[in-house]
Amino acid sequence: MSQGRYINTGGGNYNESIQGNYIETNYIKSSLHSSINLNQPAEEVAIQIQALSAQLKAEGRDPAKIDQEIANVLVAEVRKQPSLGAKLIELLKYFGSSAAGGLIGEGAVRLALQFLGIPS
């Protein structure tokens, strides 16, 4: 009779048969990547950024790095669909307007534009 094995990965991944080179990095939760949809009006995107910022704070993320994490998500979205770069500029203008009503996120958008080399 064969006994089953228990392998505790501490929440990480386990693969018993990796062949060749293998590199694993720390990824931001996949929910983070799908939580901002740049194909919506600026007002909706701003609300999504605000919600993501609150979620990251609630998860105990370093407040000093939250804008950078959100900027990374925005950059990833624009790299997948380059035409969305213009949406970031529109979003920056929205955050600068009184319509934004104090929503948080302008810093993340500015960082994303900087990372992408788009003048703001």
DOSE-122013 format. One record per residue (C-alpha): residue in one letter; x, y, z; chain; residue number from 0. Coordinates in Angstrom, 1 decimal. Layout:
(node 'A',(X,Y,Z),'A',NUM) ...
This chain:
(node 'M',(0.0,0.0,0.0),'A',0) (node 'S',(1.4,3.4,-1.1),'A',1) (node 'Q',(1.1,6.4,1.2),'A',2) (node 'G',(0.3,9.8,-0.3),'A',3) (node 'R',(2.8,12.6,0.1),'A',4) (node 'Y',(2.1,16.0,1.5),'A',5) (node 'I',(4.2,18.8,0.2),'A',6) (node 'N',(3.8,22.1,1.9),'A',7) (node 'T',(4.8,24.9,-0.5),'A',8) (node 'G',(3.8,27.7,1.9),'A',9) (node 'G',(1.5,29.0,-0.7),'A',10) (node 'G',(4.0,28.7,-3.6),'A',11) (node 'N',(4.1,26.5,-6.6),'A',12) (node 'Y',(5.3,22.9,-6.8),'A',13) (node 'N',(6.2,21.0,-10.0),'A',14) (node 'E',(8.0,17.7,-9.6),'A',15) (node 'S',(9.1,17.3,-13.2),'A',16) (node 'I',(10.5,20.6,-14.6),'A',17) (node 'Q',(12.9,20.0,-17.5),'A',18) (node 'G',(15.3,22.6,-18.8),'A',19) (node 'N',(15.6,26.1,-17.4),'A',20) (node 'Y',(12.9,27.5,-15.1),'A',21) (node 'I',(12.7,31.0,-13.6),'A',22) (node 'E',(9.9,32.0,-11.2),'A',23) (node 'T',(9.4,35.6,-10.0),'A',24) (node 'N',(7.0,37.2,-7.6),'A',25) (node 'Y',(3.8,38.2,-9.4),'A',26) (node 'I',(1.3,40.7,-8.3),'A',27) (node 'K',(-2.0,38.9,-7.7),'A',28) (node 'S',(-3.8,38.1,-11.0),'A',29) (node 'S',(-6.9,39.9,-9.7),'A',30) (node 'L',(-4.7,43.0,-9.7),'A',31) (node 'H',(-4.1,42.7,-13.4),'A',32) (node 'S',(-7.7,42.3,-14.3),'A',33) (node 'S',(-9.1,45.0,-12.1),'A',34) (node 'I',(-8.5,48.0,-14.4),'A',35) (node 'N',(-10.3,48.1,-17.7),'A',36) (node 'L',(-8.9,51.1,-19.8),'A',37) (node 'N',(-11.6,50.5,-22.5),'A',38) (node 'Q',(-14.1,52.5,-20.3),'A',39) (node 'P',(-14.7,56.2,-19.9),'A',40) (node 'A',(-12.1,58.0,-17.7),'A',41) (node 'E',(-14.6,58.4,-14.9),'A',42) (node 'E',(-15.1,54.6,-14.6),'A',43) (node 'V',(-11.3,53.9,-14.9),'A',44) (node 'A',(-10.7,56.5,-12.1),'A',45) (node 'I',(-13.2,54.7,-9.9),'A',46) (node 'Q',(-11.5,51.4,-10.6),'A',47) (node 'I',(-8.1,52.9,-9.7),'A',48) (node 'Q',(-9.5,54.2,-6.5),'A',49) (node 'A',(-11.0,50.8,-5.6),'A',50) (node 'L',(-7.7,49.1,-6.4),'A',51) (node 'S',(-5.8,51.5,-4.2),'A',52) (node 'A',(-8.2,50.9,-1.3),'A',53) (node 'Q',(-7.9,47.1,-1.9),'A',54) (node 'L',(-4.1,47.2,-1.8),'A',55) (node 'K',(-4.2,49.3,1.4),'A',56) (node 'A',(-6.6,46.8,3.0),'A',57) (node 'E',(-4.2,44.0,2.0),'A',58) (node 'G',(-1.4,45.8,4.0),'A',59) (node 'R',(0.6,46.8,1.0),'A',60) (node 'D',(3.3,49.5,1.5),'A',61) (node 'P',(1.4,52.8,0.9),'A',62) (node 'A',(4.6,54.2,-0.7),'A',63) (node 'K',(4.5,51.5,-3.3),'A',64) (node 'I',(0.8,51.4,-4.2),'A',65) (node 'D',(1.0,54.0,-7.0),'A',66) (node 'Q',(3.9,52.1,-8.5),'A',67) (node 'E',(1.9,48.8,-8.4),'A',68) (node 'I',(-1.1,50.4,-10.0),'A',69) (node 'A',(1.2,52.1,-12.6),'A',70) (node 'N',(2.6,48.7,-13.4),'A',71) (node 'V',(-0.9,47.4,-14.1),'A',72) (node 'L',(-1.7,50.4,-16.3),'A',73) (node 'V',(1.6,49.9,-18.2),'A',74) (node 'A',(0.9,46.2,-18.8),'A',75) (node 'E',(-2.6,47.1,-20.2),'A',76) (node 'V',(-1.1,49.7,-22.6),'A',77) (node 'R',(1.6,47.3,-23.7),'A',78) (node 'K',(-1.0,44.8,-24.6),'A',79) (node 'Q',(-3.1,47.4,-26.5),'A',80) (node 'P',(-0.9,50.4,-27.4),'A',81) (node 'S',(-3.8,52.5,-28.5),'A',82) (node 'L',(-4.8,52.9,-24.8),'A',83) (node 'G',(-1.8,55.2,-24.2),'A',84) (node 'A',(-4.1,58.1,-25.2),'A',85) (node 'K',(-6.6,56.9,-22.5),'A',86) (node 'L',(-3.9,57.5,-19.9),'A',87) (node 'I',(-3.5,61.1,-21.0),'A',88) (node 'E',(-7.3,61.5,-20.9),'A',89) (node 'L',(-7.3,60.0,-17.5),'A',90) (node 'L',(-4.6,62.4,-16.2),'A',91) (node 'K',(-6.7,65.3,-17.4),'A',92) (node 'Y',(-9.8,63.8,-15.7),'A',93) (node 'F',(-7.9,63.6,-12.4),'A',94) (node 'G',(-6.8,67.2,-12.8),'A',95) (node 'S',(-10.4,68.4,-13.2),'A',96) (node 'S',(-12.9,69.2,-10.5),'A',97) (node 'A',(-15.1,66.3,-11.8),'A',98) (node 'A',(-12.7,63.8,-10.2),'A',99) (node 'G',(-13.9,65.0,-6.8),'A',100) (node 'G',(-10.7,64.1,-4.9),'A',101) (node 'L',(-10.2,60.6,-6.3),'A',102) (node 'I',(-6.8,59.1,-5.7),'A',103) (node 'G',(-4.8,57.8,-8.6),'A',104) (node 'E',(-3.2,60.7,-10.4),'A',105) (node 'G',(0.2,59.7,-9.1),'A',106) (node 'A',(-0.2,56.2,-10.6),'A',107) (node 'V',(-1.2,57.5,-14.0),'A',108) (node 'R',(1.7,60.0,-14.0),'A',109) (node 'L',(4.1,57.1,-13.2),'A',110) (node 'A',(2.6,54.9,-15.9),'A',111) (node 'L',(3.0,57.7,-18.5),'A',112) (node 'Q',(6.6,58.1,-17.3),'A',113) (node 'F',(7.4,54.4,-17.6),'A',114) (node 'L',(5.9,54.3,-21.1),'A',115) (node 'G',(7.8,57.4,-22.2),'A',116) (node 'I',(4.6,59.3,-23.0),'A',117) (node 'P',(4.9,63.0,-22.2),'A',118) (node 'S',(2.3,64.3,-19.8),'A',119) 
